[in-house]
Amino acid sequence: MSEDLLRTGDLPEEEISRAENRWVLVVCAITVLIVVTFTVSIAFFRDAPPSSLESISSDEIHRSGEFVESNLGTAMQLDGSAVVRLVLQQFSFSPSVIKVPVNTPVTIRAVSADVVHGFLVIGTNVNAMVVPGYITTVRVQFSHPGEYTVPCHEFCGIGHQDMWAKLIVGSKADFPVDPTGKQRF
């Protein structure tokens, strides 16, 4: 290209058309990629977040099933692992004190009775969003005994700042396995 063309701003029309066509192709390719990504996501995850594959009716949480009040808390399993069931609702955790054994596989199953809540165990890598209509499952093993603070980290309303729980990691001897599965901690 000569300096005269650059100075006057007169580029050949063919060159401008080629540049515009390249950009049109780039934009179309990006658009197709986004549409394909959404389509695949909807097909594989049934239009739900990948971490929330198990659904539950929020109306039935307290009435029947695994999240009735008598099932909440920590239950030791026959294989030596522990399952913690929690219900989060404005502005409380049920139960508000969670006890689990140290060096034991723990499965935390949480549901929301009303709005989106967060479940964060400060000082660990446990961090989950609890969405109404879905069961949030987190698998973890705590290697150090102690007490951990568990705040709701998703704004859930005017009393959000008061929504806290406590997680106590204790000795395995304090958590005997009950074959009936009725023992709760």
C-alpha positions in Angstrom: 0.0 0.0 0.0 1.3 3.4 -0.8 1.7 6.3 1.6 -0.7 8.4 -0.4 -3.6 5.9 0.2 -2.9 5.7 4.0 -2.7 9.5 4.3 -6.0 10.2 2.5 -7.8 7.3 4.1 -8.8 5.9 0.6 -8.4 2.2 0.8 -9.5 0.1 -2.1 -13.1 -1.1 -1.6 -12.1 -4.7 -2.2 -9.7 -4.6 0.7 -12.3 -3.1 3.0 -14.9 -5.8 1.9 -12.4 -8.6 2.6 -11.6 -7.3 6.1 -15.4 -6.9 6.9 -16.1 -10.4 5.6 -13.3 -11.9 7.9 -14.9 -10.2 10.9 -18.4 -11.4 10.0 -17.0 -14.9 9.8 -15.3 -14.6 13.2 -18.5 -13.3 14.8 -20.6 -16.0 13.2 -18.2 -18.7 14.4 -18.3 -17.4 18.0 -22.1 -17.2 17.9 -22.4 -20.8 16.6 -19.9 -22.0 19.3 -22.0 -20.3 22.1 -25.3 -21.9 20.7 -23.7 -25.3 20.5 -22.3 -25.0 24.1 -25.8 -24.1 25.4 -27.5 -26.9 23.5 -25.0 -29.6 24.7 -25.3 -28.3 28.3 -29.1 -28.5 28.2 -29.1 -32.0 26.6 -26.6 -33.4 29.1 -27.6 -31.6 32.3 -31.3 -31.3 31.7 -31.2 -27.5 32.0 -29.9 -27.8 35.6 -26.6 -26.8 37.1 -24.2 -29.8 37.0 -23.8 -29.9 40.8 -27.5 -30.1 41.3 -28.6 -33.2 39.6 -30.9 -34.5 42.4 -34.2 -32.6 42.7 -36.6 -32.3 45.6 -39.8 -30.5 46.1 -39.3 -27.7 48.6 -42.9 -28.1 49.8 -42.2 -31.6 51.0 -38.8 -31.1 52.8 -40.2 -31.1 56.4 -43.1 -33.5 55.7 -41.5 -36.7 54.5 -38.3 -38.2 53.1 -34.7 -37.9 54.1 -34.9 -34.3 55.3 -37.6 -34.6 58.0 -36.5 -33.2 61.3 -35.7 -36.6 62.9 -33.2 -37.3 60.1 -31.2 -34.1 60.3 -27.7 -34.0 61.6 -24.9 -36.6 61.3 -25.6 -40.3 60.9 -22.9 -42.9 60.9 -23.1 -45.5 58.1 -22.3 -49.2 58.4 -19.2 -48.7 56.2 -17.8 -46.2 58.7 -18.6 -43.1 56.7 -20.9 -40.3 57.9 -23.8 -38.5 56.2 -24.8 -35.1 57.3 -28.3 -33.8 56.4 -29.0 -30.1 56.6 -32.0 -27.8 55.8 -31.1 -24.2 55.2 -33.8 -21.5 55.4 -34.0 -17.8 56.1 -32.1 -17.3 58.4 -31.0 -20.6 60.0 -29.2 -23.9 59.5 -31.0 -27.0 60.8 -29.2 -28.3 62.8 -27.1 -25.3 63.8 -24.4 -27.4 65.3 -23.0 -30.1 63.1 -20.7 -32.8 64.5 -18.5 -35.1 62.4 -15.7 -37.5 63.1 -12.1 -36.7 62.1 -10.4 -38.7 59.2 -13.7 -40.1 58.1 -15.4 -39.7 54.7 -18.3 -37.3 55.2 -21.1 -36.7 52.7 -23.0 -33.4 53.3 -26.5 -33.3 51.8 -28.2 -29.9 52.0 -31.5 -28.5 50.8 -33.0 -25.0 50.8 -36.6 -24.5 52.0 -36.9 -21.1 50.5 -34.2 -19.1 48.6 -30.6 -19.6 47.4 -28.2 -20.1 50.3 -24.5 -20.7 50.6 -22.6 -23.3 52.7 -19.0 -22.4 53.4 -16.8 -24.1 56.0 -14.2 -21.4 56.8 -10.6 -22.7 56.8 -11.4 -25.6 54.4 -12.2 -26.1 50.7 -15.9 -26.8 51.4 -18.0 -24.2 49.5 -21.3 -24.9 48.0 -24.4 -23.1 46.8 -27.8 -24.6 48.0 -30.5 -24.0 45.5 -34.2 -24.5 46.2 -35.6 -27.6 44.4 -32.2 -29.4 44.4 -30.1 -31.5 46.8 -26.6 -30.2 47.1 -24.1 -33.0 47.9 -20.5 -32.3 49.0 -18.0 -35.1 49.9 -15.2 -34.2 52.2 -12.9 -35.6 54.9 -11.7 -33.4 57.7 -8.1 -34.3 58.8 -7.9 -32.0 61.9 -10.2 -31.9 64.9 -11.6 -28.5 65.8 -14.5 -26.1 65.5 -15.3 -24.4 62.2 -17.6 -21.5 61.4 -20.2 -22.1 58.7 -21.8 -18.9 57.3 -24.3 -18.6 54.6 -22.3 -16.8 51.9 -25.2 -16.1 49.4 -27.3 -13.1 50.3 -30.6 -14.5 51.3 -32.5 -11.6 52.8 -32.4 -8.9 55.5 -31.3 -11.3 58.3 -28.5 -12.9 56.2 -25.7 -11.6 58.4 -27.1 -13.7 61.3 -27.1 -17.0 59.4 -24.3 -19.1 60.9 -23.7 -22.7 62.0 -20.9 -24.4 63.8 -19.1 -27.6 62.6 -17.3 -29.6 65.2 -14.8 -32.2 64.1 -14.2 -34.7 66.9 -12.8 -38.1 67.8 -14.1 -41.2 65.9 -14.7 -42.8 69.3 -17.5 -40.2 69.9 -19.4 -41.5 66.8 -20.2 -45.2 67.3 -22.0 -46.9 64.3 -25.6 -47.7 65.0 -26.8 -50.6 62.7 -30.4 -49.2 62.8 -29.2 -45.8 61.5 -31.3 -44.0 64.1 -28.4 -42.5 66.1 -27.9 -38.8 65.3 -25.2 -36.5 66.4 
